[in-house]
Amino acid sequence: MDGMQNFNLPQPVQVTDTTSAEDFHRKLRMRESALHDALEENETVTMELHTSAGEIIRVQDVGYYQDTDTLAFQGFDGANNLCQIIAKVQGLQVLFRVIRVAEDQAPKRIGFYAEDPQPVQAEQTEEGDAPSRRQELMDLMTSAGTPTQVAVARAAADSWLANHPSDGDVRAARDQLPDVYPAGD
């Protein structure tokens, strides 16, 4: 397969002032992008996680929780069941694989998301952050249309509610997220 020759070793990247999850997320995104850019039209890059139970999860989206060392991987198992794995960065291994796609199919890219994509300004207080972060969360839940977006929105809402358990509006919006996933995402 021609894509296999594209697996050159990545150049070292120095990232400062980030959490280990944010750093690992950035490195995964950069590596996937570099591999994808070097492929032929009928090839795509996939990412897989191999669980301790021996299952292979084909990763569709990768996210991280701000200010932690925790990543969230979402994808599908061998039976095409939607799966989400929450994992610490330490010891985590992923497998990038180059596969050929049918001529009538467009190659799919791996999605990379952050729970809170906007960095918090150092001069803001936690109370000052809350309204803008809350509004971003509400916007995220309102715009969630694909199974992946719904799962990311639900995880972000759960994280918010762990720190703000009395926020009834966020709880209500989270409860309105669909439980049934449409086919094809």
N, C-alpha and C positions, 0 to 999 in steps of 0.2 A: 504494500500500500504506500503510495507516494507520501501521504501525510506523516508516516512514521519518521521520515528523515527530518521533520520539523521539531522533533523533541530534543532540541539543543538545550544545554543547561542554562537556566536563567542567570542573568547577571545579578550580583548582590544588590539589594536595595536597602538603603538605610532610612528608616522611618522613625521620627522622634515625636514625642508628646502625644502618643496614642496608647490606647489600651491594647492588650495582647489580642483581643478579639478583633478590634478594628484593624490592627496591623496584619493579622492573618487573613482577614476578609479582603483587604487591599491587595495583598500578595496573590491570593487566589484569583481575584478579578484581573490583575495585571497578567498573570500567567495564562489564564483562559483567553484573554484578548490577544496576546502575542501568538499563541498557538492558532487561534481562529484566523487571524490575519494572514497566516502563512499557508492556509489550506487551499485546495482546489475547490471549484464550485460545487462538486458533488460530495464534499466531505464536511463533517462538522465535529466539534469537540464535545464530548460528554464528560461528566464528572460522576464518579461513583463513590459511595461509602460502603465498606464491607463491615457489617455489624459483627459483634462478638458471637451472635447466634448463627453466623454463616450466611445471613441474607445479604443480597446486593441491592442497594437502593440507588437508582439512577436519579441523581440530583437535578432538580429543575430550578430551584432558587436557593440562595444562600443569604442569610441575614445575620446580624449580630445585635446583642443588647449593649447599648451605650454604657460605657464606664465599667465593663465587666470583661471576663475572659470566656464568655459563653457565646457560642454560635448556634444558629438554627438552620438546619438543612431540611428542605422539603422536596419530595420527589415521589417516585413510584417504585414499589417492589416488583418482583417477578410476576405476581398475579395481577398487576396493574392497580393495586390498592394505593391510595394516597397515604403517604407516611410523612411524619415530621420527626426529626432527631434533634434533640437539644444536647450539645456536647461542649465540654471544656476544651480549650485550645491545646493544652498539654497532651502530647501523645497522639493527637488526631492525625490521621492519614487519609488522604483522598487519592483517587486514581483518575487521571485524565486519560481518556481514550478517544482516538480518532476513528470515526466510523463513516462509512459511505451512506448517503441518503439516496432514496429513489429520485429519479429525474423529475417526477411530478410533485415532489415535496420540497419545501423550502427548509434549509437548515435552521434549527432552533438554537437560540443562544441561551445560556444560563443567566438567570436573573440574579442581581446582587442588590440587596436591600439593607438598610440600617433601621433599627427601631426608631432612632431619633437622628435623622440625617443632618440636622443643623447643629453645629457645635455651640455649646453654651458659652457666652461671653464671660470672661473672668470677673468683670465688674458687676454682673447681675447677681442678685440674691436669688435664693431658691424660690421665694414667693414671686419674684419678678419673672422667673422662667415659666412658672406654672401656667399662666393663661395662654402663652404662645405655644407651649408644648401640648397643652390640652386641645387647643384649636387644631393643631397639626394632626393629633390623634383623631379628632372628630372628622376632619377632612379625609383622613386615611380610611376610616370606617365607612363614610358616605360614598367614597369613590371605589370601594372594593368590588370588583366585578368578576374576577377569575378566582378559581379555588385557591390559588397561591396568594393572591391579594387578600382574600378573606382570611386565610390562615395567618398571614403576617399581621393583619389588622386585629384579629382575635388575640394573638400573642402580645401585641403592643397594648391592647386594652387590659389584658390580664395583668401585665406588668404595672400599668398605671393604677389599676384598682388595688393592687397589693400595697401601694403607697398612699392611695386615696380611697379607702374603702367606702366612704360615705358619698362618693360622687355618683349620684343616681342617674344623671344624664348620660355619662359614659357607660354605666351598667346597662341602661335601657338601649343605647345604640349598639352595644356589644350583643345584647340579646336579640337584636333585629338582624344580625348577620345571618345569612342563609346557612342551614345545616346540610342541605343537599347540594352537591357539586355538579355543575353541568358537565356533560361529556366533552372531550376534545381539548381540555386545557391541561 
